Amino acid sequence: MNANKALELGFCDEIMFQPVAHAEPAENSFVFSRRAVTNSLLDKLRAKVPKPPVTPEQPKTKASDLDKRLALLK
């Protein structure tokens, strides 16, 4: 929270030290969004994580073949 937002919300009566050129309070003095911060952090983390190498698709094994192999172990 900055001084303009504190004044706007009634946490103070006035701003003590403010430059003359910047005397007008800004309309959007402070905007905070947890979702925006979280998404920004996740985007930065995703950029750092290496992507797994692309491997050719493995041939699929039928369930009946797996049952036969399991029966050999018994």
C-alpha positions in Angstrom: 0.0 0.0 0.0 1.3 3.4 -0.8 0.5 6.8 0.7 -2.2 7.7 -1.9 -4.0 4.4 -1.2 -3.7 4.8 2.6 -5.3 8.3 2.2 -8.0 7.0 -0.1 -8.9 4.2 2.4 -8.9 6.6 5.4 -5.8 5.2 7.1 -4.3 8.7 7.3 -5.4 12.3 7.1 -2.8 13.7 4.7 0.4 12.9 3.0 3.2 14.8 4.7 6.0 14.8 2.1 4.8 14.8 -1.5 6.5 16.6 -4.4 4.5 19.6 -5.8 4.6 18.2 -9.4 3.0 15.0 -8.2 0.4 16.5 -5.8 -2.6 14.9 -7.6 -3.4 11.4 -6.3 -3.2 8.8 -8.9 -6.4 7.0 -9.9 -4.8 3.5 -9.8 -2.4 4.2 -6.9 -1.9 0.6 -6.1 -3.2 -2.6 -7.7 -2.5 -6.0 -6.3 -3.7 -9.4 -7.5 -2.6 -12.6 -5.9 -3.5 -14.5 -9.0 -1.4 -12.3 -11.2 1.6 -12.6 -8.9 1.1 -16.4 -8.7 0.8 -16.8 -12.5 3.9 -14.6 -13.0 5.9 -16.7 -10.7 4.7 -20.0 -12.3 5.5 -18.7 -15.8 9.1 -17.9 -14.6 9.4 -21.3 -13.1 8.1 -23.1 -16.2 10.7 -21.2 -18.3 13.5 -22.6 -16.1 12.3 -26.3 -16.1 13.8 -28.3 -18.9 11.3 -30.1 -21.1 11.7 -33.9 -21.3 13.1 -35.1 -24.6 10.7 -36.4 -27.1 10.9 -40.2 -27.4 9.2 -42.4 -30.0 6.0 -43.9 -28.9 6.4 -47.4 -27.3 4.4 -50.2 -28.9 1.4 -51.0 -26.9 1.1 -54.5 -25.2 -2.3 -56.2 -25.1 -3.8 -57.1 -21.7 -4.2 -60.7 -22.8 -0.4 -61.0 -23.5 0.3 -59.5 -20.1 -2.0 -62.1 -18.5 -0.2 -64.9 -20.2 3.2 -63.6 -19.0 1.8 -63.2 -15.5 0.6 -66.8 -15.5 4.1 -68.0 -16.3 5.3 -66.5 -13.0 2.9 -68.5 -10.9 
